[in-house]
């Protein structure tokens, strides 16, 4: 897989995947454009053979010690190869670079696959939001990650995904994830989740 920073030129392709991944509550194009341009946001895309097959976003306000995973989505045809986990780790590495200590997200209560992925990376449930996901009336599981502990458990001798993205400029870079890692299509933070768990993957 290859990851790179998202740009305004990716908006159309991101919106195509957005509407497919989250049919009941996709963001508007205007909202996504604002996210991509926000100084508090950090978005990456996953390209395969010149085609966008995934995107993800982090919101971390300058100087704040907490951040939110905003969204993660992987195209159906590209799941099953560790893309979701690699993108999640890229967001966490960027949060660490910004001095964040705690990362939060919301995940659908009826999506145990997504919860398993997040728990495997160190997230823990800290609460619930009843009927958070509409129009489906599904509760949100609020999860939190101690980023200092997560970052310390990584391998500092190897270049991080985030650092390779930053150093690549116009070049693409390889993501690092186990080939059998579960895939993810996630809406959390300020986002409202989509419908149901994917077969062999994750959505919230």
MDAnalysis code that builds the backbone (N, CA, C; Angstrom):
import MDAnalysis as mda
import numpy as np

u = mda.Universe.empty(612, n_residues=204, atom_resindex=np.repeat(np.arange(204), 3), trajectory=True)
u.add_TopologyAttr("name", ["N", "CA", "C"] * 204)
u.add_TopologyAttr("resid", np.arange(1, 205))
u.add_TopologyAttr("resname", ["UNK", "UNK", "UNK", "UNK", "UNK", "UNK", "UNK", "UNK", "UNK", "UNK", "UNK", "UNK", "UNK", "UNK", "UNK", "UNK", "UNK", "UNK", "UNK", "UNK", "UNK", "UNK", "UNK", "UNK", "UNK", "UNK", "UNK", "UNK", "UNK", "UNK", "UNK", "UNK", "UNK", "UNK", "UNK", "UNK", "UNK", "UNK", "UNK", "UNK", "UNK", "UNK", "UNK", "UNK", "UNK", "UNK", "UNK", "UNK", "UNK", "UNK", "UNK", "UNK", "UNK", "UNK", "UNK", "UNK", "UNK", "UNK", "UNK", "UNK", "UNK", "UNK", "UNK", "UNK", "UNK", "UNK", "UNK", "UNK", "UNK", "UNK", "UNK", "UNK", "UNK", "UNK", "UNK", "UNK", "UNK", "UNK", "UNK", "UNK", "UNK", "UNK", "UNK", "UNK", "UNK", "UNK", "UNK", "UNK", "UNK", "UNK", "UNK", "UNK", "UNK", "UNK", "UNK", "UNK", "UNK", "UNK", "UNK", "UNK", "UNK", "UNK", "UNK", "UNK", "UNK", "UNK", "UNK", "UNK", "UNK", "UNK", "UNK", "UNK", "UNK", "UNK", "UNK", "UNK", "UNK", "UNK", "UNK", "UNK", "UNK", "UNK", "UNK", "UNK", "UNK", "UNK", "UNK", "UNK", "UNK", "UNK", "UNK", "UNK", "UNK", "UNK", "UNK", "UNK", "UNK", "UNK", "UNK", "UNK", "UNK", "UNK", "UNK", "UNK", "UNK", "UNK", "UNK", "UNK", "UNK", "UNK", "UNK", "UNK", "UNK", "UNK", "UNK", "UNK", "UNK", "UNK", "UNK", "UNK", "UNK", "UNK", "UNK", "UNK", "UNK", "UNK", "UNK", "UNK", "UNK", "UNK", "UNK", "UNK", "UNK", "UNK", "UNK", "UNK", "UNK", "UNK", "UNK", "UNK", "UNK", "UNK", "UNK", "UNK", "UNK", "UNK", "UNK", "UNK", "UNK", "UNK", "UNK", "UNK", "UNK", "UNK", "UNK", "UNK", "UNK", "UNK", "UNK", "UNK", "UNK", "UNK", "UNK", "UNK"])
u.atoms.positions = np.array([
    [0.831, -1.184, 0.000],
    [0.000, 0.000, 0.000],
    [0.868, 1.238, 0.000],
    [0.304, 2.357, -0.422],
    [1.006, 3.631, -0.394],
    [0.124, 4.673, 0.276],
    [0.724, 5.462, 1.133],
    [0.017, 6.536, 1.817],
    [0.669, 7.865, 1.468],
    [-0.147, 8.905, 1.375],
    [0.361, 10.259, 1.171],
    [-0.619, 11.246, 1.771],
    [-0.152, 12.470, 1.965],
    [-1.033, 13.515, 2.484],
    [-2.139, 13.809, 1.479],
    [-3.342, 14.007, 1.975],
    [-4.465, 14.372, 1.125],
    [-4.349, 15.838, 0.716],
    [-4.811, 16.145, -0.484],
    [-4.840, 17.521, -0.979],
    [-6.242, 17.836, -1.488],
    [-6.453, 19.097, -1.813],
    [-7.749, 19.511, -2.352],
    [-8.063, 18.782, -3.650],
    [-7.044, 18.381, -4.388],
    [-7.257, 17.662, -5.639],
    [-7.854, 16.274, -5.418],
    [-7.798, 15.777, -4.190],
    [-8.348, 14.455, -3.885],
    [-9.831, 14.512, -3.524],
    [-10.399, 15.714, -3.443],
    [-11.752, 15.867, -2.912],
    [-12.785, 15.011, -3.657],
    [-12.769, 15.040, -4.977],
    [-13.778, 14.299, -5.746],
    [-13.691, 12.805, -5.478],
    [-12.470, 12.270, -5.472],
    [-12.293, 10.833, -5.226],
    [-12.665, 10.472, -3.794],
    [-12.321, 11.335, -2.844],
    [-12.694, 11.098, -1.449],
    [-14.215, 11.069, -1.312],
    [-14.894, 11.988, -1.969],
    [-16.347, 12.047, -1.856],
    [-17.017, 10.826, -2.471],
    [-16.458, 10.286, -3.528],
    [-17.013, 9.060, -4.099],
    [-16.958, 7.924, -3.088],
    [-15.805, 7.772, -2.418],
    [-15.655, 6.717, -1.419],
    [-16.471, 7.034, -0.169],
    [-16.565, 8.300, 0.181],
    [-17.371, 8.733, 1.334],
    [-18.824, 8.306, 1.168],
    [-19.385, 8.584, 0.024],
    [-20.803, 8.279, -0.204],
    [-21.052, 6.779, -0.286],
    [-20.061, 6.048, -0.783],
    [-20.200, 4.593, -0.844],
    [-20.067, 3.972, 0.538],
    [-19.126, 4.456, 1.319],
    [-18.842, 3.878, 2.628],
    [-19.881, 4.252, 3.676],
    [-20.446, 5.456, 3.568],
    [-21.370, 5.961, 4.579],
    [-22.650, 6.460, 3.911],
    [-23.441, 5.566, 3.353],
    [-24.589, 5.985, 2.539],
    [-25.667, 6.733, 3.302],
    [-25.822, 6.495, 4.592],
    [-26.902, 7.143, 5.335],
    [-26.522, 8.504, 5.901],
    [-25.228, 8.791, 6.006],
    [-24.853, 10.064, 6.631],
    [-23.522, 10.589, 6.110],
    [-23.328, 10.484, 4.834],
    [-22.082, 10.990, 4.244],
    [-21.963, 12.492, 4.471],
    [-20.719, 12.944, 4.684],
    [-20.485, 14.377, 4.760],
    [-20.779, 15.021, 3.419],
    [-21.130, 16.294, 3.445],
    [-21.286, 17.047, 2.206],
    [-19.905, 17.380, 1.650],
    [-19.876, 17.710, 0.386],
    [-18.607, 18.084, -0.236],
    [-18.023, 19.322, 0.432],
    [-18.895, 20.259, 0.815],
    [-18.426, 21.479, 1.481],
    [-17.778, 21.158, 2.822],
    [-18.370, 20.242, 3.579],
    [-17.808, 19.861, 4.875],
    [-16.450, 19.190, 4.697],
    [-16.349, 18.303, 3.707],
    [-15.082, 17.612, 3.485],
    [-14.004, 18.581, 3.012],
    [-14.377, 19.525, 2.162],
    [-13.414, 20.520, 1.697],
    [-12.874, 21.326, 2.874],
    [-13.768, 21.686, 3.788],
    [-13.347, 22.438, 4.975],
    [-12.408, 21.617, 5.844],
    [-12.692, 20.331, 5.997],
    [-11.817, 19.458, 6.778],
    [-10.419, 19.386, 6.170],
    [-10.353, 19.217, 4.855],
    [-9.060, 19.101, 4.192],
    [-8.241, 20.381, 4.318],
    [-8.928, 21.518, 4.399],
    [-8.231, 22.804, 4.468],
    [-7.933, 23.251, 5.890],
    [-8.538, 22.606, 6.889],
    [-8.400, 23.058, 8.271],
    [-6.975, 22.870, 8.788],
    [-6.421, 23.881, 9.467],
    [-5.093, 23.716, 10.070],
    [-5.098, 22.726, 11.235],
    [-6.273, 22.412, 11.744],
    [-6.386, 21.467, 12.845],
    [-6.573, 20.027, 12.353],
    [-6.751, 19.861, 11.055],
    [-6.953, 18.526, 10.503],
    [-5.703, 17.988, 9.827],
    [-5.631, 16.660, 9.752],
    [-4.521, 16.000, 9.056],
    [-5.105, 14.767, 8.379],
    [-5.174, 14.832, 7.053],
    [-5.796, 13.767, 6.280],
    [-4.776, 13.084, 5.374],
    [-4.925, 11.772, 5.269],
    [-4.082, 10.987, 4.374],
    [-4.974, 10.185, 3.441],
    [-4.424, 9.828, 2.290],
    [-5.126, 8.967, 1.348],
    [-4.230, 7.792, 1.000],
    [-4.865, 6.700, 0.600],
    [-4.186, 5.480, 0.187],
    [-4.449, 5.302, -1.306],
    [-3.377, 5.282, -2.078],
    [-3.483, 5.109, -3.521],
    [-3.052, 3.705, -3.924],
    [-3.719, 3.168, -4.930],
    [-3.327, 1.887, -5.510],
    [-3.468, 2.007, -7.026],
    [-2.340, 1.879, -7.721],
    [-2.330, 1.995, -9.174],
    [-2.993, 3.282, -9.645],
    [-2.711, 4.369, -8.941],
    [-3.246, 5.662, -9.321],
    [-4.683, 5.897, -8.938],
    [-5.279, 4.993, -8.157],
    [-6.679, 5.124, -7.756],
    [-6.763, 5.239, -6.242],
    [-7.555, 6.186, -5.745],
    [-7.720, 6.361, -4.304],
    [-8.608, 5.247, -3.768],
    [-8.061, 4.469, -2.815],
    [-8.810, 3.345, -2.252],
    [-9.026, 3.492, -0.747],
    [-8.585, 4.593, -0.164],
    [-8.792, 4.804, 1.261],
    [-8.444, 6.222, 1.650],
    [-9.016, 6.668, 2.755],
    [-8.674, 7.974, 3.311],
    [-8.957, 7.951, 4.804],
    [-8.352, 8.871, 5.516],
    [-8.558, 8.949, 6.962],
    [-8.188, 10.343, 7.431],
    [-8.774, 10.730, 8.575],
    [-8.514, 12.064, 9.078],
    [-8.398, 12.128, 10.590],
    [-7.556, 13.026, 11.036],
    [-7.334, 13.313, 12.452],
    [-7.638, 14.779, 12.683],
    [-8.250, 15.092, 13.840],
    [-8.444, 16.493, 14.233],
    [-7.700, 16.717, 15.530],
    [-6.719, 17.613, 15.484],
    [-5.901, 17.923, 16.651],
    [-5.666, 19.430, 16.676],
    [-6.363, 20.125, 17.542],
    [-6.235, 21.577, 17.655],
    [-4.855, 21.928, 18.182],
    [-4.244, 22.938, 17.605],
    [-2.893, 23.335, 17.999],
    [-2.815, 23.591, 19.496],
    [-1.840, 22.965, 20.149],
    [-1.626, 23.154, 21.575],
    [-2.459, 22.275, 22.473],
    [-3.459, 21.599, 21.922],
    [-4.320, 20.737, 22.735],
    [-3.630, 19.408, 23.016],
    [-3.978, 18.785, 24.127],
    [-3.382, 17.509, 24.507],
    [-4.245, 16.321, 24.107],
    [-5.407, 16.603, 23.499],
    [-6.245, 15.508, 23.029],
    [-6.572, 15.709, 21.560],
    [-6.895, 14.602, 20.873],
    [-7.224, 14.632, 19.452],
    [-8.327, 13.619, 19.190],
    [-8.971, 13.755, 18.030],
    [-10.045, 12.845, 17.639],
    [-9.728, 12.193, 16.306],
    [-9.931, 10.889, 16.238],
    [-9.934, 10.215, 14.952],
    [-11.255, 10.567, 14.287],
    [-11.202, 11.255, 13.167],
    [-12.407, 11.745, 12.506],
    [-13.057, 10.695, 11.617],
    [-12.269, 10.029, 10.817],
    [-12.825, 9.118, 9.828],
    [-11.750, 8.206, 9.273],
    [-12.141, 6.990, 8.951],
    [-11.287, 6.051, 8.213],
    [-12.201, 5.276, 7.276],
    [-11.843, 5.204, 6.016],
    [-12.632, 4.433, 5.056],
    [-11.705, 3.746, 4.065],
    [-12.019, 2.485, 3.768],
    [-11.269, 1.689, 2.800],
    [-12.256, 1.126, 1.787],
    [-11.930, 1.246, 0.500],
    [-12.791, 0.705, -0.543],
    [-12.927, -0.809, -0.383],
    [-14.104, -1.326, -0.681],
    [-14.390, -2.744, -0.476],
    [-13.404, -3.649, -1.193],
    [-13.021, -3.279, -2.406],
    [-12.137, -4.145, -3.192],
    [-10.718, -4.177, -2.644],
    [-10.388, -3.262, -1.735],
    [-9.020, -3.163, -1.223],
    [-8.893, -3.586, 0.231],
    [-9.928, -4.171, 0.781],
    [-9.860, -4.613, 2.172],
    [-9.128, -5.945, 2.289],
    [-8.710, -6.234, 3.521],
    [-8.069, -7.511, 3.790],
    [-6.570, -7.515, 3.641],
    [-5.960, -6.335, 3.505],
    [-4.506, -6.254, 3.322],
    [-3.838, -5.317, 4.324],
    [-4.510, -5.046, 5.433],
    [-3.895, -4.240, 6.487],
    [-3.953, -2.748, 6.286],
    [-4.718, -2.285, 5.319],
    [-4.758, -0.852, 5.032],
    [-5.358, -0.046, 6.187],
    [-6.429, -0.558, 6.755],
    [-7.074, 0.176, 7.839],
    [-6.158, 0.379, 9.031],
    [-5.461, -0.670, 9.427],
    [-4.548, -0.561, 10.560],
    [-3.404, 0.391, 10.253],
    [-2.860, 0.329, 9.063],
    [-1.747, 1.207, 8.696],
    [-2.165, 2.665, 8.709],
    [-3.359, 2.963, 8.196],
    [-3.836, 4.343, 8.200],
    [-4.096, 4.813, 9.626],
    [-4.680, 3.949, 10.450],
    [-4.898, 4.298, 11.854],
    [-3.572, 4.644, 12.527],
    [-2.563, 3.836, 12.299],
    [-1.262, 4.098, 12.911],
    [-0.649, 5.394, 12.400],
    [-0.862, 5.716, 11.132],
    [-0.353, 6.980, 10.596],
    [-0.995, 8.163, 11.315],
    [-2.297, 8.072, 11.587],
    [-2.972, 9.147, 12.318],
    [-2.427, 9.271, 13.736],
    [-2.195, 8.143, 14.383],
    [-1.682, 8.169, 15.752],
    [-0.272, 8.738, 15.804],
    [0.545, 8.427, 14.815],
    [1.901, 8.967, 14.777],
    [1.887, 10.480, 14.569],
    [0.961, 10.957, 13.746],
    [0.840, 12.398, 13.561],
    [0.382, 13.071, 14.850],
    [-0.563, 12.437, 15.552],
    [-1.017, 12.986, 16.830],
    [0.141, 13.079, 17.819],
    [0.978, 12.060, 17.851],
    [2.140, 12.082, 18.745],
    [3.092, 13.206, 18.357],
    [3.290, 13.409, 17.062],
    [4.172, 14.487, 16.607],
    [3.659, 15.850, 17.047],
    [2.335, 15.979, 17.157],
    [1.739, 17.251, 17.568],
    [1.690, 17.417, 19.078],
    [2.231, 16.478, 19.813],
    [2.271, 16.597, 21.262],
    [1.013, 16.150, 21.963],
    [0.152, 15.430, 21.264],
    [-1.086, 14.922, 21.850],
    [-0.775, 13.802, 22.838],
    [-1.529, 13.725, 23.928],
    [-1.347, 12.639, 24.894],
    [-2.505, 11.654, 24.898],
    [-3.709, 12.094, 24.512],
    [-4.876, 11.219, 24.511],
    [-5.614, 11.345, 23.178],
    [-5.978, 10.205, 22.606],
    [-6.734, 10.186, 21.348],
    [-8.083, 9.526, 21.610],
    [-9.143, 10.139, 21.101],
    [-10.505, 9.650, 21.312],
    [-11.147, 9.269, 19.983],
    [-12.131, 8.393, 20.062],
    [-12.974, 8.082, 18.923],
    [-14.288, 7.508, 19.421],
    [-15.277, 7.501, 18.540],
    [-16.536, 6.811, 18.803],
    [-16.696, 5.703, 17.777],
    [-17.196, 4.572, 18.223],
    [-17.409, 3.425, 17.339],
    [-18.780, 2.837, 17.629],
    [-19.427, 2.328, 16.604],
    [-20.757, 1.765, 16.774],
    [-20.732, 0.578, 17.727],
    [-21.732, 0.535, 18.609],
    [-21.826, -0.564, 19.572],
    [-22.107, -1.896, 18.892],
    [-22.669, -1.867, 17.683],
    [-22.964, -3.106, 16.966],
    [-21.861, -3.494, 15.999],
    [-20.672, -2.962, 16.207],
    [-19.542, -3.251, 15.324],
    [-18.364, -3.798, 16.131],
    [-18.420, -5.068, 16.534],
    [-17.338, -5.628, 17.346],
    [-16.019, -5.753, 16.595],
    [-16.063, -5.842, 15.275],
    [-14.820, -5.961, 14.502],
    [-13.992, -4.687, 14.632],
    [-14.665, -3.528, 14.505],
    [-13.957, -2.259, 14.673],
    [-13.421, -2.126, 16.081],
    [-14.226, -2.494, 17.058],
    [-13.789, -2.389, 18.448],
    [-12.555, -3.266, 18.697],
    [-12.531, -4.441, 18.089],
    [-11.384, -5.341, 18.252],
    [-10.118, -4.712, 17.687],
    [-10.241, -4.067, 16.527],
    [-9.084, -3.387, 15.943],
    [-8.560, -2.316, 16.881],
    [-9.465, -1.480, 17.396],
    [-9.037, -0.382, 18.252],
    [-8.444, -0.888, 19.565],
    [-9.052, -1.908, 20.148],
    [-8.506, -2.480, 21.380],
    [-7.109, -3.048, 21.126],
    [-6.913, -3.662, 19.967],
    [-5.603, -4.245, 19.651],
    [-4.520, -3.188, 19.523],
    [-4.918, -1.932, 19.270],
    [-3.952, -0.834, 19.199],
    [-3.833, -0.091, 20.518],
    [-4.615, -0.503, 21.527],
    [-4.489, 0.096, 22.852],
    [-5.646, 0.963, 23.301],
    [-6.677, 1.134, 22.467],
    [-7.838, 1.908, 22.883],
    [-8.637, 1.137, 23.928],
    [-9.277, 1.874, 24.839],
    [-10.123, 1.270, 25.874],
    [-11.435, 2.024, 25.938],
    [-12.517, 1.310, 26.208],
    [-13.830, 1.933, 26.332],
    [-13.894, 2.779, 27.600],
    [-14.407, 4.000, 27.453],
    [-14.543, 4.879, 28.619],
    [-15.983, 5.341, 28.824],
    [-16.883, 4.990, 27.922],
    [-18.268, 5.414, 28.071],
    [-19.089, 5.067, 26.849],
    [-20.369, 5.448, 26.902],
    [-21.286, 5.195, 25.788],
    [-22.168, 6.427, 25.570],
    [-22.571, 6.628, 24.331],
    [-23.512, 7.682, 23.972],
    [-24.748, 7.006, 23.388],
    [-25.847, 6.978, 24.154],
    [-27.049, 6.286, 23.685],
    [-27.591, 6.875, 22.383],
    [-27.926, 5.987, 21.443],
    [-28.575, 6.345, 20.180],
    [-27.796, 7.413, 19.423],
    [-26.498, 7.369, 19.514],
    [-25.626, 8.381, 18.897],
    [-25.689, 8.322, 17.378],
    [-25.749, 7.104, 16.831],
    [-25.735, 6.936, 15.382],
    [-27.153, 6.918, 14.845],
    [-27.475, 7.952, 14.081],
    [-28.792, 8.104, 13.482],
    [-28.658, 8.081, 11.952],
    [-29.652, 7.543, 11.263],
    [-30.995, 7.204, 11.741],
    [-31.143, 5.784, 12.290],
    [-30.042, 5.140, 12.660],
    [-30.080, 3.722, 13.029],
    [-30.331, 3.468, 14.513],
    [-30.342, 4.531, 15.339],
    [-30.568, 4.365, 16.780],
    [-29.555, 3.424, 17.430],
    [-28.307, 3.530, 17.052],
    [-27.240, 2.675, 17.585],
    [-26.373, 3.484, 18.533],
    [-26.063, 2.898, 19.678],
    [-25.194, 3.569, 20.647],
    [-23.775, 3.701, 20.112],
    [-23.073, 4.712, 20.610],
    [-21.648, 4.874, 20.324],
    [-20.840, 4.422, 21.531],
    [-19.814, 3.647, 21.274],
    [-18.839, 3.295, 22.298],
    [-17.718, 4.323, 22.217],
    [-17.503, 5.062, 23.290],
    [-16.442, 6.070, 23.324],
    [-15.161, 5.387, 23.789],
    [-14.101, 5.572, 23.020],
    [-12.830, 4.910, 23.330],
    [-11.709, 5.940, 23.431],
    [-10.721, 5.605, 24.242],
    [-9.596, 6.508, 24.491],
    [-8.287, 5.720, 24.437],
    [-7.271, 6.355, 23.880],
    [-5.934, 5.764, 23.804],
    [-4.934, 6.660, 24.518],
    [-4.133, 6.069, 25.414],
    [-2.997, 6.774, 26.009],
    [-1.885, 6.757, 24.971],
    [-1.722, 7.868, 24.276],
    [-0.814, 7.906, 23.139],
    [0.645, 7.747, 23.538],
    [0.995, 8.202, 24.721],
    [2.388, 8.064, 25.156],
    [2.760, 6.588, 25.297],
    [1.840, 5.808, 25.878],
    [2.100, 4.383, 25.999],
    [2.145, 3.701, 24.655],
    [1.214, 4.074, 23.764],
    [1.195, 3.480, 22.423],
    [2.467, 3.801, 21.663],
    [2.866, 5.072, 21.692],
    [4.043, 5.492, 20.934],
    [5.303, 4.835, 21.473],
    [5.373, 4.677, 22.794],
    [6.537, 4.038, 23.383],
    [6.660, 2.579, 23.038],
    [5.529, 1.953, 22.686],
    [5.543, 0.533, 22.334],
    [5.942, 0.288, 20.885],
    [6.023, 1.343, 20.081],
    [6.420, 1.187, 18.687],
    [7.930, 0.944, 18.595],
    [8.433, 0.803, 17.394],
    [9.846, 0.504, 17.175],
    [10.576, 1.760, 16.711],
    [11.211, 2.493, 17.626],
    [11.824, 3.774, 17.261],
    [12.967, 3.643, 16.268],
    [13.533, 2.443, 16.110],
    [14.647, 2.283, 15.175],
    [14.189, 2.259, 13.731],
    [12.872, 2.084, 13.504],
    [12.335, 2.042, 12.148],
    [11.614, 3.352, 11.850],
    [11.748, 3.876, 10.614],
    [11.027, 5.104, 10.277],
    [9.529, 4.897, 10.409],
    [8.836, 5.843, 11.029],
    [7.400, 5.721, 11.198],
    [6.683, 5.970, 9.882],
    [5.445, 5.504, 9.809],
    [4.631, 5.778, 8.633],
    [4.491, 7.284, 8.440],
    [4.216, 7.985, 9.551],
    [4.014, 9.428, 9.463],
    [5.256, 10.134, 8.953],
    [6.441, 9.751, 9.457],
    [7.654, 10.438, 9.034],
    [7.954, 10.163, 7.576],
    [7.643, 8.959, 7.106],
    [7.879, 8.655, 5.704],
    [6.909, 9.409, 4.807],
    [5.687, 9.639, 5.278],
    [4.753, 10.459, 4.511],
    [5.288, 11.878, 4.405],
    [5.744, 12.429, 5.547],
    [6.231, 13.801, 5.556],
    [7.475, 13.970, 4.694],
    [8.343, 12.973, 4.673],
    [9.586, 13.078, 3.930],
    [9.427, 12.770, 2.447],
    [8.272, 12.229, 2.068],
    [8.103, 11.795, 0.687],
    [7.761, 12.938, -0.249],
    [7.164, 14.017, 0.282],
    [6.681, 15.145, -0.503],
    [5.786, 14.626, -1.628],
    [6.254, 14.652, -2.873],
    [5.406, 14.210, -3.979],
    [5.513, 12.719, -4.241],
    [6.369, 12.009, -3.494],
    [6.515, 10.574, -3.693],
    [5.566, 9.842, -2.778],
    [5.188, 8.626, -3.143],
    [4.375, 7.801, -2.275],
    [5.290, 6.957, -1.408],
    [4.725, 6.442, -0.311],
    [5.517, 5.668, 0.630],
    [4.767, 4.415, 1.010],
    [5.518, 3.413, 1.432],
    [4.902, 2.149, 1.818],
    [4.332, 2.254, 3.208],
    [3.142, 1.678, 3.425],
    [2.561, 1.576, 4.748],
    [3.064, 0.319, 5.418],
    [3.070, 0.311, 6.750],
    [3.561, -0.844, 7.491],
    [2.419, -1.441, 8.284],
    [1.948, -2.609, 7.877],
    [0.877, -3.275, 8.602],
    [0.894, -4.744, 8.259],
    [0.432, -5.545, 9.192],
    [0.352, -6.971, 8.940],
    [-0.626, -7.231, 7.813],
    [-0.330, -8.162, 6.891],
    [-1.201, -8.387, 5.747],
    [-2.580, -8.881, 6.117],
    [-2.736, -9.468, 7.307],
    [-4.042, -9.974, 7.693],
    [-4.763, -9.053, 8.661],
    [-4.256, -7.811, 8.827],
    [-4.908, -6.879, 9.739],
    [-6.283, -6.528, 9.208],
    [-7.294, -6.400, 10.086],
    [-8.639, -6.080, 9.626],
    [-8.705, -4.695, 9.036],
    [-9.581, -4.537, 8.065],
    [-9.743, -3.244, 7.409],
    [-10.794, -2.426, 8.133],
    [-10.806, -1.130, 7.851],
    [-11.708, -0.267, 8.583],
    [-12.316, 0.802, 7.716],
    [-13.553, 1.098, 7.944],
    [-14.225, 2.265, 7.398],
    [-14.890, 2.924, 8.580],
    [-14.318, 3.970, 9.105],
    [-14.696, 4.477, 10.413],
    [-15.149, 5.914, 10.341],
    [-16.198, 6.229, 11.076],
    [-16.566, 7.613, 11.331],
    [-16.615, 7.803, 12.829],
    [-15.901, 8.772, 13.316],
    [-15.890, 9.013, 14.749],
    [-15.566, 10.469, 15.000],
    [-15.239, 10.792, 16.242],
    [-14.991, 12.182, 16.558],
    [-16.261, 12.996, 16.335],
    [-16.206, 13.966, 15.408],
    [-17.356, 14.804, 15.137],
    [-18.283, 14.181, 14.105],
    [-18.020, 12.961, 13.688],
    [-18.789, 12.351, 12.616],
    [-19.844, 11.401, 13.146],
    [-20.848, 11.128, 12.315],
    [-21.890, 10.178, 12.632],
    [-21.632, 8.920, 11.829],
    [-21.721, 7.761, 12.461],
    [-21.329, 6.520, 11.815],
    [-22.318, 6.025, 10.780],
    [-21.860, 5.106, 9.924],
    [-22.726, 4.558, 8.905],
    [-23.419, 3.312, 9.410],
    [-23.823, 2.407, 8.552],
    [-24.838, 1.431, 8.912],
    [-24.367, 0.201, 9.648],
    [-23.640, -0.719, 9.047],
    [-23.388, -2.003, 9.678],
    [-21.982, -2.488, 9.408],
    [-21.564, -3.503, 10.152],
    [-20.210, -4.049, 9.977],
    [-20.082, -4.707, 8.609],
    [-18.948, -4.496, 7.969],
    [-18.668, -5.144, 6.696],
    [-18.228, -6.562, 6.909],
    [-18.460, -7.398, 5.939],
    [-17.956, -8.764, 5.975],
    [-16.443, -8.726, 5.787],
    [-15.722, -9.170, 6.789],
    [-14.272, -9.181, 6.707],
    [-13.628, -7.837, 6.933],
    [-14.390, -6.866, 7.371],
    [-13.811, -5.557, 7.587],
    [-14.495, -4.837, 8.720],
    [-14.338, -3.542, 8.752],
    [-14.832, -2.765, 9.867],
    [-15.488, -1.506, 9.367],
    [-16.596, -1.141, 9.931],
    [-17.122, 0.193, 9.732],
    [-17.813, 0.640, 10.995],
    [-17.807, 1.954, 11.270],
    [-18.482, 2.451, 12.449],
    [-19.333, 3.640, 12.091],
])
